[in-house]
Amino acid sequence: MANVMIQYNELGKLSLYLAKKDLEEEITHFEFDDDDKWGGEVHLAGGAIYYIDPMDEKPRLPITVRAKRLQAA
């Protein structure tokens, strides 16, 4: 598992930043992106998929969370 930062990029779109690889990619799909549930599978524009344990409420961004890589790009 890796620490990743979820934030809005300069275009106002959600992005995932992985400091260990100095990689920032746009998020194309969030499994749960509601006020009462947030997280799950996170799909990136480059094809990678990460998993963030779902939270009971949508957090304020930016946020650093632990994520597991399910599929490499």
MOPAC internal coordinates of N, CA, C and O (Angstrom, degrees):
PM7 1SCF
backbone

  N    0.0000 0     0.00 0     0.00 0    0    0    0
  C    1.4586 1     0.00 0     0.00 0    1    0    0
  C    1.5184 1   108.73 1     0.00 0    2    1    0
  O    1.2310 1   121.80 1   -32.53 1    3    2    1
  N    1.3104 1   114.16 1   147.47 1    3    2    1
  C    1.4563 1   120.59 1  -177.00 1    5    3    2
  C    1.5271 1   109.71 1  -125.91 1    6    5    3
  O    1.2310 1   120.97 1   -26.69 1    7    6    5
  N    1.3166 1   115.75 1   153.31 1    7    6    5
  C    1.4562 1   120.59 1   171.93 1    9    7    6
  C    1.5230 1   107.84 1   -83.23 1   10    9    7
  O    1.2310 1   120.51 1   -52.81 1   11   10    9
  N    1.3227 1   116.64 1   127.19 1   11   10    9
  C    1.4548 1   121.66 1   178.04 1   13   11   10
  C    1.5241 1   108.58 1  -128.43 1   14   13   11
  O    1.2310 1   121.13 1   -25.49 1   15   14   13
  N    1.3228 1   115.44 1   154.51 1   15   14   13
  C    1.4515 1   120.74 1   176.26 1   17   15   14
  C    1.5208 1   108.07 1  -110.75 1   18   17   15
  O    1.2310 1   120.87 1   -50.44 1   19   18   17
  N    1.3113 1   115.93 1   129.56 1   19   18   17
  C    1.4508 1   122.48 1   174.25 1   21   19   18
  C    1.5236 1   106.19 1  -102.99 1   22   21   19
  O    1.2310 1   121.08 1   -53.54 1   23   22   21
  N    1.3274 1   115.55 1   126.46 1   23   22   21
  C    1.4645 1   120.49 1  -176.25 1   25   23   22
  C    1.5180 1   109.15 1  -153.61 1   26   25   23
  O    1.2310 1   121.00 1    -7.97 1   27   26   25
  N    1.3196 1   115.69 1   172.03 1   27   26   25
  C    1.4549 1   120.97 1   172.44 1   29   27   26
  C    1.5228 1   108.28 1   -91.91 1   30   29   27
  O    1.2310 1   120.39 1   -43.95 1   31   30   29
  N    1.3456 1   116.87 1   136.05 1   31   30   29
  C    1.4609 1   119.93 1   178.06 1   33   31   30
  C    1.5302 1   109.56 1   -84.79 1   34   33   31
  O    1.2310 1   120.57 1     4.39 1   35   34   33
  N    1.3225 1   116.52 1  -175.61 1   35   34   33
  C    1.4644 1   120.68 1  -176.13 1   37   35   34
  C    1.5290 1   112.71 1   -66.83 1   38   37   35
  O    1.2310 1   119.95 1   163.35 1   39   38   37
  N    1.3333 1   117.70 1   -16.65 1   39   38   37
  C    1.4671 1   121.79 1   177.17 1   41   39   38
  C    1.5279 1   112.04 1   -92.55 1   42   41   39
  O    1.2310 1   120.50 1  -179.58 1   43   42   41
  N    1.3382 1   116.64 1     0.42 1   43   42   41
  C    1.4504 1   121.15 1   178.92 1   45   43   42
  C    1.5155 1   114.04 1    83.45 1   46   45   43
  O    1.2310 1   119.98 1  -166.91 1   47   46   45
  N    1.3279 1   117.63 1    13.09 1   47   46   45
  C    1.4583 1   121.91 1   178.81 1   49   47   46
  C    1.5178 1   109.83 1  -102.16 1   50   49   47
  O    1.2310 1   120.54 1   -28.50 1   51   50   49
  N    1.3298 1   116.56 1   151.50 1   51   50   49
  C    1.4570 1   120.86 1   178.71 1   53   51   50
  C    1.5238 1   110.22 1   -66.46 1   54   53   51
  O    1.2310 1   120.84 1   -40.36 1   55   54   53
  N    1.3176 1   116.00 1   139.64 1   55   54   53
  C    1.4581 1   120.47 1   176.45 1   57   55   54
  C    1.5236 1   109.68 1  -139.66 1   58   57   55
  O    1.2310 1   121.38 1   -22.89 1   59   58   57
  N    1.3203 1   114.96 1   157.11 1   59   58   57
  C    1.4540 1   122.88 1   177.61 1   61   59   58
  C    1.5197 1   107.14 1  -113.38 1   62   61   59
  O    1.2310 1   120.63 1   -51.01 1   63   62   61
  N    1.3327 1   116.41 1   128.99 1   63   62   61
  C    1.4592 1   121.37 1   179.11 1   65   63   62
  C    1.5198 1   108.79 1  -115.23 1   66   65   63
  O    1.2310 1   121.10 1   -55.62 1   67   66   65
  N    1.3237 1   115.50 1   124.38 1   67   66   65
  C    1.4602 1   122.73 1   178.14 1   69   67   66
  C    1.5176 1   107.55 1  -110.33 1   70   69   67
  O    1.2310 1   120.48 1   -78.55 1   71   70   69
  N    1.3375 1   116.69 1   101.45 1   71   70   69
  C    1.4627 1   121.65 1  -174.53 1   73   71   70
  C    1.5259 1   112.29 1   -62.62 1   74   73   71
  O    1.2310 1   120.53 1   144.12 1   75   74   73
  N    1.3142 1   116.59 1   -35.88 1   75   74   73
  C    1.4632 1   120.97 1  -177.19 1   77   75   74
  C    1.5341 1   111.73 1   -57.58 1   78   77   75
  O    1.2310 1   120.54 1   147.27 1   79   78   77
  N    1.3245 1   116.56 1   -32.73 1   79   78   77
  C    1.4627 1   121.49 1   179.81 1   81   79   78
  C    1.5276 1   112.15 1  -111.07 1   82   81   79
  O    1.2310 1   120.18 1  -176.55 1   83   82   81
  N    1.3420 1   117.27 1     3.45 1   83   82   81
  C    1.4562 1   122.96 1  -175.31 1   85   83   82
  C    1.5282 1   110.30 1    48.76 1   86   85   83
  O    1.2310 1   121.44 1  -129.29 1   87   86   85
  N    1.3310 1   114.86 1    50.71 1   87   86   85
  C    1.4556 1   122.60 1  -175.63 1   89   87   86
  C    1.5237 1   109.51 1  -119.40 1   90   89   87
  O    1.2310 1   120.85 1   -50.84 1   91   90   89
  N    1.3238 1   115.98 1   129.16 1   91   90   89
  C    1.4563 1   120.85 1   173.36 1   93   91   90
  C    1.5189 1   107.69 1  -127.23 1   94   93   91
  O    1.2310 1   120.90 1   -54.80 1   95   94   93
  N    1.3329 1   115.88 1   125.20 1   95   94   93
  C    1.4632 1   120.87 1  -179.60 1   97   95   94
  C    1.5092 1   110.14 1  -134.27 1   98   97   95
  O    1.2310 1   121.58 1   -31.63 1   99   98   97
  N    1.3187 1   114.59 1   148.37 1   99   98   97
  C    1.4555 1   121.42 1   178.20 1  101   99   98
  C    1.5288 1   110.15 1   -70.51 1  102  101   99
  O    1.2310 1   121.06 1   -39.61 1  103  102  101
  N    1.3123 1   115.57 1   140.39 1  103  102  101
  C    1.4566 1   122.06 1   176.77 1  105  103  102
  C    1.5231 1   107.59 1   -87.69 1  106  105  103
  O    1.2310 1   120.75 1   -53.72 1  107  106  105
  N    1.3328 1   116.17 1   126.28 1  107  106  105
  C    1.4655 1   120.69 1   179.76 1  109  107  106
  C    1.5196 1   112.46 1   -98.54 1  110  109  107
  O    1.2310 1   119.95 1   156.54 1  111  110  109
  N    1.3377 1   117.71 1   -23.46 1  111  110  109
  C    1.4688 1   121.12 1  -179.01 1  113  111  110
  C    1.5217 1   109.97 1  -152.84 1  114  113  111
  O    1.2310 1   121.26 1   -47.29 1  115  114  113
  N    1.3188 1   115.19 1   132.71 1  115  114  113
  C    1.4628 1   123.49 1   173.12 1  117  115  114
  C    1.5179 1   106.53 1  -115.12 1  118  117  115
  O    1.2310 1   119.35 1   -53.81 1  119  118  117
  N    1.3265 1   118.84 1   126.19 1  119  118  117
  C    1.4653 1   120.68 1  -178.91 1  121  119  118
  C    1.5269 1   110.90 1   -60.18 1  122  121  119
  O    1.2310 1   120.04 1   132.14 1  123  122  121
  N    1.3266 1   117.53 1   -47.86 1  123  122  121
  C    1.4590 1   122.32 1   178.58 1  125  123  122
  C    1.5221 1   108.08 1  -125.38 1  126  125  123
  O    1.2310 1   120.24 1   -66.19 1  127  126  125
  N    1.3209 1   117.15 1   113.81 1  127  126  125
  C    1.4629 1   121.70 1   179.68 1  129  127  126
  C    1.5242 1   109.85 1  -134.31 1  130  129  127
  O    1.2310 1   121.33 1  -131.76 1  131  130  129
  N    1.3345 1   115.07 1    48.24 1  131  130  129
  C    1.4601 1   121.27 1  -179.54 1  133  131  130
  C    1.5264 1   109.46 1  -110.95 1  134  133  131
  O    1.2310 1   120.83 1   -12.96 1  135  134  133
  N    1.3277 1   116.02 1   167.04 1  135  134  133
  C    1.4597 1   120.34 1   179.04 1  137  135  134
  C    1.5228 1   112.48 1   -64.23 1  138  137  135
  O    1.2310 1   119.98 1   150.69 1  139  138  137
  N    1.3440 1   117.65 1   -29.31 1  139  138  137
  C    1.4605 1   120.66 1  -176.85 1  141  139  138
  C    1.5295 1   114.05 1  -101.95 1  142  141  139
  O    1.2310 1   119.44 1   178.58 1  143  142  141
  N    1.3434 1   118.68 1    -1.42 1  143  142  141
  C    1.4625 1   121.92 1   175.63 1  145  143  142
  C    1.5206 1   108.60 1  -158.93 1  146  145  143
  O    1.2310 1   120.77 1   -50.09 1  147  146  145
  N    1.3387 1   116.14 1   129.91 1  147  146  145
  C    1.4552 1   120.65 1  -175.28 1  149  147  146
  C    1.5210 1   109.28 1  -142.61 1  150  149  147
  O    1.2310 1   120.17 1   -45.53 1  151  150  149
  N    1.3348 1   117.28 1   134.47 1  151  150  149
  C    1.4649 1   122.12 1   177.92 1  153  151  150
  C    1.5126 1   111.65 1   126.39 1  154  153  151
  O    1.2310 1   120.61 1    32.51 1  155  154  153
  N    1.3290 1   116.45 1  -147.49 1  155  154  153
  C    1.4581 1   121.90 1  -177.55 1  157  155  154
  C    1.5149 1   111.21 1    85.07 1  158  157  155
  O    1.2310 1   120.41 1    31.07 1  159  158  157
  N    1.3335 1   116.83 1  -148.93 1  159  158  157
  C    1.4637 1   120.96 1  -179.52 1  161  159  158
  C    1.5252 1   110.23 1   -73.03 1  162  161  159
  O    1.2310 1   121.57 1   -45.12 1  163  162  161
  N    1.3221 1   114.61 1   134.88 1  163  162  161
  C    1.4601 1   121.99 1   178.94 1  165  163  162
  C    1.5263 1   106.94 1  -121.69 1  166  165  163
  O    1.2310 1   120.42 1   -64.13 1  167  166  165
  N    1.3274 1   116.81 1   115.87 1  167  166  165
  C    1.4597 1   121.95 1  -179.15 1  169  167  166
  C    1.5276 1   109.05 1   -97.97 1  170  169  167
  O    1.2310 1   120.88 1   -46.61 1  171  170  169
  N    1.3289 1   115.92 1   133.39 1  171  170  169
  C    1.4575 1   121.55 1  -179.61 1  173  171  170
  C    1.5175 1   111.00 1  -103.73 1  174  173  171
  O    1.2310 1   120.59 1   -22.36 1  175  174  173
  N    1.3312 1   116.48 1   157.64 1  175  174  173
  C    1.4604 1   122.59 1  -178.20 1  177  175  174
  C    1.5264 1   111.49 1   -58.75 1  178  177  175
  O    1.2310 1   119.50 1   147.71 1  179  178  177
  N    1.3220 1   118.55 1   -32.29 1  179  178  177
  C    1.4615 1   122.09 1  -178.40 1  181  179  178
  C    1.5175 1   114.22 1   -79.76 1  182  181  179
  O    1.2310 1   119.87 1   176.54 1  183  182  181
  N    1.3321 1   117.86 1    -3.46 1  183  182  181
  C    1.4532 1   121.36 1   177.52 1  185  183  182
  C    1.5199 1   115.06 1   105.64 1  186  185  183
  O    1.2310 1   119.55 1   167.34 1  187  186  185
  N    1.3179 1   118.47 1   -12.66 1  187  186  185
  C    1.4636 1   120.99 1   179.17 1  189  187  186
  C    1.5247 1   109.95 1   -72.64 1  190  189  187
  O    1.2310 1   121.08 1   -27.95 1  191  190  189
  N    1.3356 1   115.54 1   152.05 1  191  190  189
  C    1.4584 1   121.58 1   176.97 1  193  191  190
  C    1.5282 1   108.13 1  -129.07 1  194  193  191
  O    1.2310 1   120.53 1   -50.07 1  195  194  193
  N    1.3243 1   116.60 1   129.93 1  195  194  193
  C    1.4583 1   123.18 1   176.89 1  197  195  194
  C    1.5176 1   108.73 1  -118.46 1  198  197  195
  O    1.2310 1   120.87 1   -19.88 1  199  198  197
  N    1.3301 1   115.93 1   160.12 1  199  198  197
  C    1.4577 1   121.47 1   178.12 1  201  199  198
  C    1.5238 1   108.76 1  -124.08 1  202  201  199
  O    1.2310 1   121.28 1   -52.95 1  203  202  201
  N    1.3232 1   115.15 1   127.05 1  203  202  201
  C    1.4692 1   122.74 1   176.10 1  205  203  202
  C    1.5215 1   106.57 1  -115.75 1  206  205  203
  O    1.2310 1   120.27 1   -51.43 1  207  206  205
  N    1.3376 1   117.09 1   128.57 1  207  206  205
  C    1.4647 1   120.03 1   177.76 1  209  207  206
  C    1.5288 1   109.09 1   -55.55 1  210  209  207
  O    1.2310 1   120.25 1   -53.37 1  211  210  209
  N    1.3368 1   117.13 1   126.63 1  211  210  209
  C    1.4671 1   120.22 1  -178.64 1  213  211  210
  C    1.5258 1   112.31 1   -59.39 1  214  213  211
  O    1.2310 1   121.58 1   -36.83 1  215  214  213
  N    1.3315 1   114.58 1   143.17 1  215  214  213
  C    1.4644 1   122.75 1   177.40 1  217  215  214
  C    1.5216 1   108.31 1  -109.20 1  218  217  215
  O    1.2310 1   120.71 1   -24.78 1  219  218  217
  N    1.3361 1   116.24 1   155.22 1  219  218  217
  C    1.4582 1   121.83 1  -177.71 1  221  219  218
  C    1.5204 1   113.91 1   -72.62 1  222  221  219
  O    1.2310 1   120.14 1   163.11 1  223  222  221
  N    1.3192 1   117.34 1   -16.89 1  223  222  221
  C    1.4606 1   119.99 1   177.49 1  225  223  222
  C    1.5221 1   109.77 1  -147.92 1  226  225  223
  O    1.2310 1   121.04 1   -23.94 1  227  226  225
  N    1.3073 1   115.62 1   156.06 1  227  226  225
  C    1.4577 1   121.62 1  -179.02 1  229  227  226
  C    1.5381 1   108.92 1   -71.49 1  230  229  227
  O    1.2310 1   119.86 1   -54.45 1  231  230  229
  N    1.3356 1   117.87 1   125.55 1  231  230  229
  C    1.4625 1   120.21 1  -178.15 1  233  231  230
  C    1.5237 1   111.72 1   -82.35 1  234  233  231
  O    1.2310 1   121.25 1   -13.44 1  235  234  233
  N    1.3165 1   115.21 1   166.56 1  235  234  233
  C    1.4639 1   121.00 1   171.70 1  237  235  234
  C    1.5174 1   107.15 1   -78.24 1  238  237  235
  O    1.2310 1   120.55 1   -39.24 1  239  238  237
  N    1.3081 1   116.56 1   140.76 1  239  238  237
  C    1.4596 1   121.72 1  -179.18 1  241  239  238
  C    1.5122 1   110.03 1  -105.13 1  242  241  239
  O    1.2310 1   119.53 1   -31.08 1  243  242  241
  N    1.3117 1   118.51 1   148.92 1  243  242  241
  C    1.4612 1   128.99 1     5.33 1  245  243  242
  C    1.5243 1   111.60 1   -77.54 1  246  245  243
  O    1.2310 1   121.48 1   -25.34 1  247  246  245
  N    1.3429 1   114.77 1   154.66 1  247  246  245
  C    1.4611 1   121.54 1   178.84 1  249  247  246
  C    1.5259 1   108.91 1  -141.40 1  250  249  247
  O    1.2310 1   120.94 1   -36.58 1  251  250  249
  N    1.3205 1   115.81 1   143.42 1  251  250  249
  C    1.4649 1   121.65 1   175.15 1  253  251  250
  C    1.5220 1   107.71 1  -105.22 1  254  253  251
  O    1.2310 1   121.11 1   -51.99 1  255  254  253
  N    1.3409 1   115.49 1   128.01 1  255  254  253
  C    1.4645 1   121.72 1  -177.27 1  257  255  254
  C    1.5301 1   108.94 1  -137.46 1  258  257  255
  O    1.2310 1   121.12 1   -14.78 1  259  258  257
  N    1.3271 1   115.45 1   165.22 1  259  258  257
  C    1.4573 1   121.60 1   174.19 1  261  259  258
  C    1.5284 1   107.98 1   -87.15 1  262  261  259
  O    1.2310 1   120.65 1   -45.66 1  263  262  261
  N    1.3232 1   116.36 1   134.34 1  263  262  261
  C    1.4617 1   120.63 1  -179.64 1  265  263  262
  C    1.5172 1   109.65 1  -135.89 1  266  265  263
  O    1.2310 1   121.05 1   -35.62 1  267  266  265
  N    1.3183 1   115.60 1   144.38 1  267  266  265
  C    1.4573 1   122.34 1   178.76 1  269  267  266
  C    1.5251 1   108.45 1  -106.91 1  270  269  267
  O    1.2310 1   120.22 1   -49.04 1  271  270  269
  N    1.3179 1   117.19 1   130.96 1  271  270  269
  C    1.4616 1   120.21 1   178.38 1  273  271  270
  C    1.5210 1   108.64 1   -78.15 1  274  273  271
  O    1.2310 1   120.29 1   -58.04 1  275  274  273
  N    1.3276 1   117.05 1   121.96 1  275  274  273
  C    1.4582 1   122.35 1   178.49 1  277  275  274
  C    1.5203 1   111.19 1   -94.18 1  278  277  275
  O    1.2310 1   121.06 1   146.67 1  279  278  277
  N    1.3431 1   115.58 1   -33.33 1  279  278  277
  C    1.4631 1   120.71 1  -177.77 1  281  279  278
  C    1.5154 1   109.28 1  -146.99 1  282  281  279
  O    1.2310 1   120.69 1   -49.68 1  283  282  281
  N    1.3294 1   116.29 1   130.32 1  283  282  281
  C    1.4621 1   120.05 1   177.86 1  285  283  282
  C    1.5285 1   109.72 1   -79.09 1  286  285  283
  O    1.2310 1   121.23 1   -20.46 1  287  286  285
  N    1.3045 1   115.25 1   159.54 1  287  286  285
  C    1.4701 1   120.75 1   179.20 1  289  287  286
  C    1.5085 1   111.58 1   -71.33 1  290  289  287
  O    1.2310 1   120.10 1   180.00 1  291  290  289

